Structures are given as C-alpha cells and as structure tokens.
Amino acid sequence: MPFRAPFVWAQIVVFLNWLSGVAVLTCIPILLMEPTPRSTKILIGSVAAYAITTLISFLNRRKVLCPLCKGTPLAGSRAHVHPKATRIFPLDHATSAVFSLIFTQTFRCMYCASRFDLLKPRLPQQSPVETDGQPESHS
C-alpha cells in the first residue's frame, strides 16, 4: 500500500482512545467503592486522556483517505456503502474497519469495497520508457 503511514497513526491513536475509555470505565467503580483523593485524581486524569485522545482520533480518522475512491473508510458518514463492504454486527462499518486494521492489518473500504493490506510490500515503480526490461530506442 503506497500511503500506509496515515493508517498506522490512525490505528495507534484509536487504540489509545479505546484504552483510555477502558481506564475511565475502570476508575468509575473504584471511585464509587472507595472515594479517596488519589482515585479522584486518577479518574480526572483518565477522563482528560479520553477527551484528548477522542478529539485527536476523530480528526485523524477524518484525515485518512482510501487510496482508490478517496472516501474516509475509518470515519462513518451518511454516504451509501458498497454492498460488499464488511461489518461486524453491532458496530458500524467504520469501527469494523478500524478493528480489522488493528488486528489483521487489512481493511475493506466501505465505499468502494476494495481490500487493502498494510503489510503487503510496495511494488517498485518502473519507468514508463522501459517495456519488457528493454529500454526503448529512439531512432
């Protein structure tokens, strides 16, 4: 895939966002069971981390574009999805694409249904004057 860096950064930020959400959901019962100043500070820090990573994640997922159709496969919109687009049942297409990207390093664009593999190496580009390994003669 020619432009894999935005996808890698998007999956890192989304994963950090999900981890900070788990931290918030873990800190709430701890604060309710044992309200101490330390647990309050930890909850405030985890809520702040969740808010910051949510904002960065949202902006980053909007910036990532499909190489083929130039849609935003990691951010949901009300646009018509392709019939071959994959989806995990309770989630929407964009979140399913993020899960697929994090765990398998592949995703299917929900707009053009093209499958992209981040681990596939780039093909070396050939110059347009070479055909079959022989340079053209200009005579």
Rosetta constraint file for C-alpha pairs under 8 A:
AtomPair CA 1 CA 116 HARMONIC 6.98 0.50
AtomPair CA 1 CA 117 HARMONIC 6.60 0.50
AtomPair CA 1 CA 118 HARMONIC 5.81 0.50
AtomPair CA 1 CA 119 HARMONIC 7.83 0.50
AtomPair CA 1 CA 120 HARMONIC 6.52 0.50
AtomPair CA 1 CA 121 HARMONIC 7.00 0.50
AtomPair CA 1 CA 122 HARMONIC 6.05 0.50
AtomPair CA 2 CA 122 HARMONIC 6.43 0.50
AtomPair CA 3 CA 7 HARMONIC 7.91 0.50
AtomPair CA 3 CA 67 HARMONIC 7.63 0.50
AtomPair CA 4 CA 8 HARMONIC 6.30 0.50
AtomPair CA 4 CA 118 HARMONIC 6.23 0.50
AtomPair CA 5 CA 9 HARMONIC 6.24 0.50
AtomPair CA 6 CA 10 HARMONIC 6.03 0.50
AtomPair CA 6 CA 60 HARMONIC 7.98 0.50
AtomPair CA 6 CA 63 HARMONIC 7.93 0.50
AtomPair CA 6 CA 64 HARMONIC 5.91 0.50
AtomPair CA 7 CA 11 HARMONIC 6.18 0.50
AtomPair CA 7 CA 64 HARMONIC 6.52 0.50
AtomPair CA 8 CA 12 HARMONIC 6.26 0.50
AtomPair CA 9 CA 13 HARMONIC 6.18 0.50
AtomPair CA 9 CA 60 HARMONIC 7.85 0.50
AtomPair CA 10 CA 14 HARMONIC 6.06 0.50
AtomPair CA 10 CA 57 HARMONIC 6.78 0.50
AtomPair CA 10 CA 60 HARMONIC 5.76 0.50
AtomPair CA 10 CA 61 HARMONIC 5.92 0.50
AtomPair CA 10 CA 64 HARMONIC 7.51 0.50
AtomPair CA 11 CA 15 HARMONIC 5.97 0.50
AtomPair CA 11 CA 98 HARMONIC 6.76 0.50
AtomPair CA 11 CA 101 HARMONIC 7.00 0.50
AtomPair CA 11 CA 102 HARMONIC 6.00 0.50
AtomPair CA 12 CA 16 HARMONIC 6.24 0.50
AtomPair CA 13 CA 17 HARMONIC 6.12 0.50
AtomPair CA 13 CA 53 HARMONIC 6.75 0.50
AtomPair CA 13 CA 56 HARMONIC 7.22 0.50
AtomPair CA 13 CA 57 HARMONIC 5.56 0.50
AtomPair CA 13 CA 60 HARMONIC 7.92 0.50
AtomPair CA 14 CA 18 HARMONIC 6.21 0.50
AtomPair CA 14 CA 53 HARMONIC 7.62 0.50
AtomPair CA 14 CA 54 HARMONIC 7.88 0.50
AtomPair CA 14 CA 57 HARMONIC 5.53 0.50
AtomPair CA 14 CA 98 HARMONIC 7.96 0.50
AtomPair CA 15 CA 19 HARMONIC 6.20 0.50
AtomPair CA 15 CA 102 HARMONIC 7.85 0.50
AtomPair CA 16 CA 20 HARMONIC 6.14 0.50
AtomPair CA 16 CA 53 HARMONIC 6.88 0.50
AtomPair CA 17 CA 21 HARMONIC 6.23 0.50
AtomPair CA 17 CA 50 HARMONIC 6.00 0.50
AtomPair CA 17 CA 53 HARMONIC 5.03 0.50
AtomPair CA 17 CA 54 HARMONIC 5.86 0.50
AtomPair CA 17 CA 57 HARMONIC 7.03 0.50
AtomPair CA 18 CA 22 HARMONIC 6.33 0.50
AtomPair CA 19 CA 23 HARMONIC 6.26 0.50
AtomPair CA 20 CA 24 HARMONIC 6.27 0.50
AtomPair CA 20 CA 46 HARMONIC 6.18 0.50
AtomPair CA 20 CA 47 HARMONIC 7.67 0.50
AtomPair CA 20 CA 49 HARMONIC 6.27 0.50
AtomPair CA 20 CA 50 HARMONIC 5.06 0.50
AtomPair CA 20 CA 53 HARMONIC 7.82 0.50
AtomPair CA 21 CA 25 HARMONIC 6.25 0.50
AtomPair CA 21 CA 46 HARMONIC 7.89 0.50
AtomPair CA 21 CA 47 HARMONIC 7.97 0.50
AtomPair CA 21 CA 50 HARMONIC 5.89 0.50
AtomPair CA 22 CA 26 HARMONIC 6.03 0.50
AtomPair CA 23 CA 27 HARMONIC 6.05 0.50
AtomPair CA 23 CA 46 HARMONIC 6.13 0.50
AtomPair CA 24 CA 28 HARMONIC 6.28 0.50
AtomPair CA 24 CA 43 HARMONIC 6.38 0.50
AtomPair CA 24 CA 46 HARMONIC 5.55 0.50
AtomPair CA 24 CA 47 HARMONIC 6.00 0.50
AtomPair CA 24 CA 50 HARMONIC 7.57 0.50
AtomPair CA 25 CA 29 HARMONIC 7.40 0.50
AtomPair CA 26 CA 30 HARMONIC 6.78 0.50
AtomPair CA 27 CA 31 HARMONIC 6.05 0.50
AtomPair CA 27 CA 39 HARMONIC 7.27 0.50
AtomPair CA 27 CA 42 HARMONIC 7.29 0.50
AtomPair CA 27 CA 43 HARMONIC 5.54 0.50
AtomPair CA 27 CA 46 HARMONIC 7.98 0.50
AtomPair CA 28 CA 32 HARMONIC 6.24 0.50
AtomPair CA 28 CA 43 HARMONIC 6.95 0.50
AtomPair CA 29 CA 33 HARMONIC 6.01 0.50
AtomPair CA 30 CA 34 HARMONIC 5.94 0.50
AtomPair CA 30 CA 35 HARMONIC 7.54 0.50
AtomPair CA 30 CA 39 HARMONIC 7.16 0.50
AtomPair CA 31 CA 35 HARMONIC 4.75 0.50
AtomPair CA 31 CA 36 HARMONIC 7.14 0.50
AtomPair CA 31 CA 39 HARMONIC 5.72 0.50
AtomPair CA 31 CA 40 HARMONIC 6.51 0.50
AtomPair CA 31 CA 43 HARMONIC 7.65 0.50
AtomPair CA 34 CA 39 HARMONIC 7.79 0.50
AtomPair CA 35 CA 39 HARMONIC 6.55 0.50
AtomPair CA 35 CA 40 HARMONIC 7.01 0.50
AtomPair CA 36 CA 40 HARMONIC 6.29 0.50
AtomPair CA 37 CA 41 HARMONIC 6.23 0.50
AtomPair CA 38 CA 42 HARMONIC 6.28 0.50
AtomPair CA 39 CA 43 HARMONIC 6.11 0.50
AtomPair CA 40 CA 44 HARMONIC 6.18 0.50
AtomPair CA 41 CA 45 HARMONIC 6.10 0.50
AtomPair CA 42 CA 46 HARMONIC 6.11 0.50
AtomPair CA 43 CA 47 HARMONIC 6.07 0.50
AtomPair CA 44 CA 48 HARMONIC 6.13 0.50
AtomPair CA 45 CA 49 HARMONIC 6.12 0.50
AtomPair CA 46 CA 50 HARMONIC 6.03 0.50
AtomPair CA 47 CA 51 HARMONIC 6.14 0.50
AtomPair CA 48 CA 52 HARMONIC 6.17 0.50
AtomPair CA 49 CA 53 HARMONIC 6.00 0.50
AtomPair CA 50 CA 54 HARMONIC 5.88 0.50
AtomPair CA 51 CA 55 HARMONIC 6.33 0.50
AtomPair CA 52 CA 56 HARMONIC 6.26 0.50
AtomPair CA 53 CA 57 HARMONIC 5.71 0.50
AtomPair CA 54 CA 58 HARMONIC 6.02 0.50
AtomPair CA 55 CA 59 HARMONIC 6.29 0.50
AtomPair CA 56 CA 60 HARMONIC 5.93 0.50
AtomPair CA 57 CA 61 HARMONIC 5.94 0.50
AtomPair CA 58 CA 62 HARMONIC 6.28 0.50
AtomPair CA 58 CA 75 HARMONIC 7.69 0.50
AtomPair CA 59 CA 63 HARMONIC 6.35 0.50
AtomPair CA 60 CA 64 HARMONIC 6.56 0.50
AtomPair CA 61 CA 72 HARMONIC 7.43 0.50
AtomPair CA 61 CA 74 HARMONIC 5.43 0.50
AtomPair CA 61 CA 75 HARMONIC 5.57 0.50
AtomPair CA 62 CA 72 HARMONIC 6.19 0.50
AtomPair CA 62 CA 74 HARMONIC 7.23 0.50
AtomPair CA 62 CA 75 HARMONIC 5.80 0.50
AtomPair CA 63 CA 72 HARMONIC 7.50 0.50
AtomPair CA 64 CA 72 HARMONIC 6.10 0.50
AtomPair CA 64 CA 73 HARMONIC 7.59 0.50
AtomPair CA 64 CA 74 HARMONIC 7.12 0.50
AtomPair CA 65 CA 70 HARMONIC 5.07 0.50
AtomPair CA 65 CA 71 HARMONIC 5.42 0.50
AtomPair CA 65 CA 72 HARMONIC 4.86 0.50
AtomPair CA 65 CA 73 HARMONIC 6.76 0.50
AtomPair CA 66 CA 70 HARMONIC 4.62 0.50
AtomPair CA 66 CA 71 HARMONIC 5.30 0.50
AtomPair CA 66 CA 72 HARMONIC 6.18 0.50
AtomPair CA 66 CA 73 HARMONIC 6.35 0.50
AtomPair CA 66 CA 109 HARMONIC 6.82 0.50
AtomPair CA 68 CA 112 HARMONIC 7.72 0.50
AtomPair CA 68 CA 114 HARMONIC 7.87 0.50
AtomPair CA 69 CA 111 HARMONIC 7.42 0.50
AtomPair CA 69 CA 112 HARMONIC 6.38 0.50
AtomPair CA 71 CA 111 HARMONIC 6.70 0.50
AtomPair CA 72 CA 76 HARMONIC 7.42 0.50
AtomPair CA 73 CA 94 HARMONIC 5.85 0.50
AtomPair CA 73 CA 97 HARMONIC 7.02 0.50
AtomPair CA 73 CA 109 HARMONIC 5.30 0.50
AtomPair CA 73 CA 110 HARMONIC 5.94 0.50
AtomPair CA 73 CA 111 HARMONIC 7.30 0.50
AtomPair CA 74 CA 94 HARMONIC 4.64 0.50
AtomPair CA 74 CA 95 HARMONIC 6.79 0.50
AtomPair CA 74 CA 97 HARMONIC 6.21 0.50
AtomPair CA 74 CA 98 HARMONIC 6.08 0.50
AtomPair CA 75 CA 94 HARMONIC 5.27 0.50
AtomPair CA 75 CA 95 HARMONIC 7.70 0.50
AtomPair CA 76 CA 92 HARMONIC 7.55 0.50
AtomPair CA 76 CA 93 HARMONIC 7.04 0.50
AtomPair CA 76 CA 94 HARMONIC 5.22 0.50
AtomPair CA 76 CA 95 HARMONIC 8.00 0.50
AtomPair CA 80 CA 111 HARMONIC 7.07 0.50
AtomPair CA 81 CA 85 HARMONIC 6.83 0.50
AtomPair CA 81 CA 110 HARMONIC 5.43 0.50
AtomPair CA 81 CA 111 HARMONIC 4.94 0.50
AtomPair CA 81 CA 112 HARMONIC 7.85 0.50
AtomPair CA 82 CA 110 HARMONIC 5.84 0.50
AtomPair CA 82 CA 111 HARMONIC 5.14 0.50
AtomPair CA 82 CA 112 HARMONIC 6.01 0.50
AtomPair CA 82 CA 113 HARMONIC 6.00 0.50
AtomPair CA 83 CA 113 HARMONIC 7.90 0.50
AtomPair CA 84 CA 110 HARMONIC 7.94 0.50
AtomPair CA 84 CA 113 HARMONIC 5.78 0.50
AtomPair CA 85 CA 93 HARMONIC 7.56 0.50
AtomPair CA 85 CA 108 HARMONIC 6.52 0.50
AtomPair CA 85 CA 109 HARMONIC 6.75 0.50
AtomPair CA 85 CA 110 HARMONIC 4.82 0.50
AtomPair CA 85 CA 111 HARMONIC 7.33 0.50
AtomPair CA 85 CA 112 HARMONIC 7.89 0.50
AtomPair CA 85 CA 113 HARMONIC 5.17 0.50
AtomPair CA 86 CA 93 HARMONIC 6.84 0.50
AtomPair CA 86 CA 96 HARMONIC 7.53 0.50
AtomPair CA 86 CA 97 HARMONIC 7.94 0.50
AtomPair CA 86 CA 108 HARMONIC 6.83 0.50
AtomPair CA 86 CA 110 HARMONIC 7.20 0.50
AtomPair CA 87 CA 91 HARMONIC 6.97 0.50
AtomPair CA 87 CA 92 HARMONIC 6.47 0.50
AtomPair CA 87 CA 93 HARMONIC 5.09 0.50
AtomPair CA 87 CA 96 HARMONIC 5.41 0.50
AtomPair CA 87 CA 97 HARMONIC 7.57 0.50
AtomPair CA 88 CA 92 HARMONIC 7.25 0.50
AtomPair CA 88 CA 93 HARMONIC 7.51 0.50
AtomPair CA 88 CA 96 HARMONIC 5.58 0.50
AtomPair CA 91 CA 95 HARMONIC 6.14 0.50
AtomPair CA 91 CA 96 HARMONIC 6.23 0.50
AtomPair CA 92 CA 96 HARMONIC 6.20 0.50
AtomPair CA 93 CA 97 HARMONIC 6.14 0.50
AtomPair CA 93 CA 110 HARMONIC 6.46 0.50
AtomPair CA 94 CA 98 HARMONIC 6.33 0.50
AtomPair CA 94 CA 110 HARMONIC 7.52 0.50
AtomPair CA 95 CA 99 HARMONIC 6.20 0.50
AtomPair CA 96 CA 100 HARMONIC 6.13 0.50
AtomPair CA 97 CA 101 HARMONIC 6.00 0.50
AtomPair CA 97 CA 107 HARMONIC 5.42 0.50
AtomPair CA 97 CA 108 HARMONIC 6.61 0.50
AtomPair CA 97 CA 109 HARMONIC 7.52 0.50
AtomPair CA 98 CA 102 HARMONIC 6.11 0.50
AtomPair CA 98 CA 107 HARMONIC 7.59 0.50
AtomPair CA 99 CA 103 HARMONIC 6.13 0.50
AtomPair CA 100 CA 104 HARMONIC 5.45 0.50
AtomPair CA 100 CA 105 HARMONIC 6.59 0.50
AtomPair CA 100 CA 106 HARMONIC 6.04 0.50
AtomPair CA 100 CA 107 HARMONIC 5.61 0.50
AtomPair CA 101 CA 105 HARMONIC 4.39 0.50
AtomPair CA 101 CA 106 HARMONIC 5.03 0.50
AtomPair CA 101 CA 107 HARMONIC 5.43 0.50
AtomPair CA 105 CA 117 HARMONIC 6.20 0.50
AtomPair CA 105 CA 118 HARMONIC 5.50 0.50
AtomPair CA 105 CA 119 HARMONIC 6.60 0.50
AtomPair CA 106 CA 115 HARMONIC 7.11 0.50
AtomPair CA 106 CA 116 HARMONIC 5.54 0.50
AtomPair CA 106 CA 117 HARMONIC 4.37 0.50
AtomPair CA 106 CA 118 HARMONIC 5.95 0.50
AtomPair CA 106 CA 119 HARMONIC 7.88 0.50
AtomPair CA 107 CA 115 HARMONIC 5.82 0.50
AtomPair CA 107 CA 116 HARMONIC 5.55 0.50
AtomPair CA 107 CA 117 HARMONIC 6.80 0.50
AtomPair CA 108 CA 113 HARMONIC 5.53 0.50
AtomPair CA 108 CA 114 HARMONIC 5.49 0.50
AtomPair CA 108 CA 115 HARMONIC 4.31 0.50
AtomPair CA 108 CA 116 HARMONIC 6.22 0.50
AtomPair CA 109 CA 113 HARMONIC 4.82 0.50
AtomPair CA 109 CA 114 HARMONIC 5.55 0.50
AtomPair CA 109 CA 115 HARMONIC 6.55 0.50
AtomPair CA 109 CA 116 HARMONIC 7.86 0.50
AtomPair CA 126 CA 130 HARMONIC 7.07 0.50
AtomPair CA 129 CA 135 HARMONIC 6.16 0.50
AtomPair CA 129 CA 136 HARMONIC 6.06 0.50
AtomPair CA 130 CA 134 HARMONIC 5.64 0.50
AtomPair CA 130 CA 135 HARMONIC 4.62 0.50
AtomPair CA 130 CA 136 HARMONIC 6.27 0.50
AtomPair CA 131 CA 135 HARMONIC 6.54 0.50
AtomPair CA 131 CA 136 HARMONIC 7.27 0.50
